[in-house]
Amino acid sequence: MFSQFDISELKVALYEAAEEIKKLQSEAQISSKTSVVDLVTTADLKSEEILINKIQKIFPHDGIISEESEPINKNSNRKWVIDPLDGTVNYANNIPQVAITILLVEDSIPIQAIVLDIYKDHIYEGYKGYGAFKDGLKLKISKKTEMKKAIVATGFPYDRVLNSKQYIPTFETILKNSGGIRRFGSAALDVCWVADNKFDAYYEFFIKPWDILGASLILDEAGGCVEDETERFPSMQSKLIIASNSSIHKEFKELVLNNISQDLKTKLF
């Protein structure tokens, strides 16, 4: 259906990477010699290797930015942004919310994205100007709600152990003004689930571009709203994501931006 888009050339490699991730997990459950750390590292690197090799074979002059490696052809105007395994803690603990993301950026603008839910085998796609899709069918936000009933997803930065107090004011405000907060573990799937009419909104501080940019394009093309700390569509430099199904976006964005601790503001702005 989407064969005219460059990213379609990578779907075989995407599914191959997903199978390797699942295979490594099943093997590790049998062998007591494989530690959680080794399992995750091996799975990340194997998935990344498959995807990078395919990109370099088909698009040798394109740049590649991936979570586990140094940038390749970093001066290219076309760059592939890869998250070979999103939901590391879930994966290590056999929680089936894990994804792979591939995004094509041209002149710093996200234009094609795929997020694969590797355990439920759902594939989310977004093409700038052409729409969003789930398993090949048009994906469009239809869910309408009000902020006090909204189900909000979030995540927490790795520095939360040392700086947890900095994140509490925002979290407490959303908790008091929503229908509930969920924390699932894969940022890419959380944002795709807003597009898929499951969650109503999502926010997270200091999220990495490979975690979120592809899903942000999908949500935007499905009719949702996605902004960063500058109140513009997220970029490779964004430090905060604020995403919603659009019906509550103005109120949700104000709740997040107006309730950031002073210490956190100095890091964001």
BELTA-V789029 format. One record per helix or strand of 3 or more residues. SS is the DSSP state (hx for helix, st for strand). FROM is the first residue (numbers start at 1). LEN is the number of residues. Records with the same first field share a line. If there is no record, write none. Layout:
BEGIN
SS = FROM-LEN ; FROM-LEN
END
This chain:
BEGIN
hx = 6-25 ; 36-23 ; 88-5 ; 147-3 ; 160-17 ; 187-9 ; 209-13 ; 249-9 ; 262-7
st = 63-4 ; 78-9 ; 99-8 ; 109-9 ; 122-6 ; 131-4 ; 137-3 ; 151-4 ; 180-3 ; 201-5 ; 225-3 ; 240-5
END
